[in-house]
């Protein structure tokens, strides 16, 4: 039992390193933005950089597809985690440095390092998850709990740091224009604007914390590979050397040469038809487009009109929802394709409400009513909770289909994230489809 608990802990710590640097960067943006020349355009740049970093998972996926067995998954994980540690450490020293490019000051070191940590986190989707096939199925749920904590732990640290703590003051009291990063009415010196309070500790210290979390991930991965207790938790107690050299790793992702009877597909173990396989991957694409980039792009628009506290509680509760949903799957695991569809529809409907409030910003429904703030926080919690449960159902199904199925799962996760970002970026940044909610606004009646 103690050995099982150890493996669960290591799986969670390993999963926690998957997206911790990017999630940590996003929650730290309110402190970074006032000190960089890009200002509040920086989040948009980060979204584009993350999509560019998909060259990492694309390379890994293509290698698995066309050169199966050539790429050592364990070696790739060691490389990207080590690279992530180095990039996070360099961020602590160079995040505020600028370079003049064609006469314009730019945060080239910051943007370059963000690209590096994005490659690390994006590539983890097609390496960390398939690696978990080396352990029993129950540890996949623990991994997902850790992945959820990769967003929650940095968010909690940012709350301790005091990120986003503000008060509404008269515009005439603001001496520096970069403190007014939220939209406000112009031409009237008596309007209120948000003034953000100094943090409890520095951005540099926060990046050192992220570096430490990546080190913990590396140590957990080392123990998952070499600790004797973990070896006993592999399916049927198969030795680690067998997993590293097993012939099934050398099969193409989707075998085109196996003839299949009874209308079953040649995907994985042939449990599902091609229609069902496509259905599963479409749901994964849609869910990740919504949860990873689509709705998060408008979270501030949907929440800030209800006040600063509503915004921070919605962000925090959304990060809490993910590990809770993953925890439930440990005790109540489902593989129902119908349930996947029902929950995806439910989560999408909640997403429609969130999107509607973002479109109505800065004057959404119940903007001056406490119930409005409660509803939007609850909506964000349920939205992430329901769709996170869908993600785990899909992962459990594909885990049963083998290593290749999970590699494709990771690739489709990144595809969904990219589609969400590509769709929302022009709406938010080019066409100004959304109007930023001002927590200090008094114009909505």
Steps between C-alpha positions, in 0.01 A plus 500: 500500500784740590665420167176581319470833679859585408430429132184712515696790650776471243246483215330814630829690539603390152171623354528827689805590292312467171358854470625671813726755327240631254219498757733671745597761243138593425406562863811716542419726204340779710841555661704455181295719267572840663876444457516391134459716188234268355259590781166316493569375149737250663228237572411501131866454406525213748198327343660521155837381632337196663347399167837544326646265762280220367792414273619293798201263524469499120857373469448230764171386347644478149799304628269251674293470186768465234805385703345295781750391761766748389418765758561405863205634695689491829792692353266764357336549840838539671600757238185713511477501880868594531453764233194629685701534821766702320249725321305567822822587681605740223159667517573600859807692384399638160120546497525881521789543255427676170665530158456779245372352172477744205483791739227343717562357846392136524511230768695260280653292785158461666324400177779258404495330840120479486539319168741253662274420797206473258685233301559314826136513611351429157731202443403359839154426355643238262766357734380512863160346430628207287768433763223430751404187305801340670307508828164355601190682379412652839816710495380679188229666712763611752705642214200707391454625856862617489442664163208687653719609789745647248250782465375512858832511688641801307163675538508451877859623514399806298221567750753484784719735298211742470460498121205708387415654838353839415285789607301752298646851509437823314686522169665824607686306770669275245839638410613229262292404199611136513301450818173545315508176308126455495273693267326805644305792361712782368468875516383518863768543766260390774444143389625210712779268391654191664824553690694179562677453832870404535569126514615322814804357322670558166442355154853356518412303815187370330700369202740331742194326646398377152855375446477304824174340385669386179783351707240308703353370173844378391563324830156335482574378147834358609332306780222378269771351280739358759327454838447128573157565651379651174621199300258283698213728395542430130230284340563132579828607667669517161858624538581854393745379237217321325295820485787695354563245228157351440416428141164671518683831531639440154161474332371792297232712667223367280580176324379501143594137440291315756182357357212532740176312512161602643526867398760566770776752432870430477557761768660381824353165603209532259245543779321789330380565148655779298188709554541465877872579480433816302221590745739468796767715341252765385377532858859527627570771242184695585541474877862614494422782259245628753688444825862569400476809281146587385320601819816597696558766232186679618510417872587857599219635279245265656607553863654845556171695465384317815807623686859407562408239761264324259777481244755353739253257656392378156863443399579322828186283502561405137844375603346313794237335278752312288668292774163438671359355177809282462476387863141385448608277212720300737184381679252522212654412167282498188569400142162589356506679164142616559596656834790675328259656253248604767762659723665674203162650406440611859844659530454671164168650613669642809768635269231674294386687812858604578554616142173694508611687814831580328318637195276715724802639687535755656130473588410128527193363674468576874817711486417690821347203679693261724315211339659593166849458643403171668352364177804585286739342754279190518477490119878499465534228764239274339631568149851380587375224731269336245737523204799386709302187584443451125875525440571227753228272358661536158848437640385186684340366181809571293734367766331162457575524128873527559795735484436621144146609584630725778764652273224597260295623796778740593530619141125562475506690832751740346297519178192601699697761693635641175156519338362680805784752498485559124124560523507733799814703426353706213170547683673636810801682357420592138127560478454616863189283525513518880505807724712461811300504821599772742463394866486868596235597245190685619344537154287182493146552630 
